[in-house]
Amino acid sequence: MMVIAPMFAGFSLPLEIMVILLLALSYVTLPMVNIMVPITLPLSTLVASILFNFFVGFLIGLMAYTIVSAVYVGSEIFGIQSGFNVSGSLDPTMEESPLTSEFVYLISVYVFVSLKGHLLIYESVIKSIQRFPLVITDMPFKEIQSQYFTLFMDAFLLSLQITLPIIGLMFLINVLFGLLSRLVPQMNVFMVAMPASTMIMFLLLVGMIPVWIELISRMIEKLGPYLDKLLGI
């Protein structure tokens, strides 16, 4: 879970803080584990159980990360259409960091924490101990695959809901500026279209924030039932 889950696996957190948080959560969770692992287990069984339990925690974090990453992809297309992502290509010290994508990503993380999504993930990890025992040698991969595929499709639709209105608006704006270039050939439409498109997109960004928060909130509310189905609860 700590490898990929939103907020838990934030790259802005120092490694020391993440290790301390991991140890603290493990200590709090320990009294809830009633199953003891015998020391006499074969080494192969013990290693397989560790890998399977790691996969379960990783999958729970991945389901939450899928929702947040869908928001990131949708907002990145917004930045490409508006021109705000130019700042990402001018940063030689690190990977591309689109301005709008980071902004909307922070909004999605804020909504995720406000709706107690981080507690939902932690609760699912505790429930997974009841569904998948510590000494486990096999997992129902077909059932896991079907649940994650359903969540992935919903996350893909969320990304389209964020992106399609922007693409449609930019198409209309380009058509209008194309007509303007035909009607007024003396005007340098390129010099007018670039700042005008950026201003329109900035106003659209401010106006779409409440809509995006509503879409993200509905998607995060679906995360609980998906995790319950995954764990067979």
Secondary structure, DSSP 8 states (H G I E B T S, - for coil): -TTTSTTTT-TTS-HHHHHHHHHHHHHHHGGG------TTS-HHHHHHHHHHHHHHHHHHHHHHHHHHHHHHHHHHHHHHHHTTTHHHHT-TTSS---HHHHHHHHHHHHHHHHTTHHHHHHHHHHHHHHHS-SS-----HHHHHHHHHHHHHHHHHHHHHHHHHHHHHHHHHHHHHHHHHHH-TTS-HHHHHHHHHHHHHHHHHHHHHHHHHHHHHHHHHHHHHHHHHHHT-
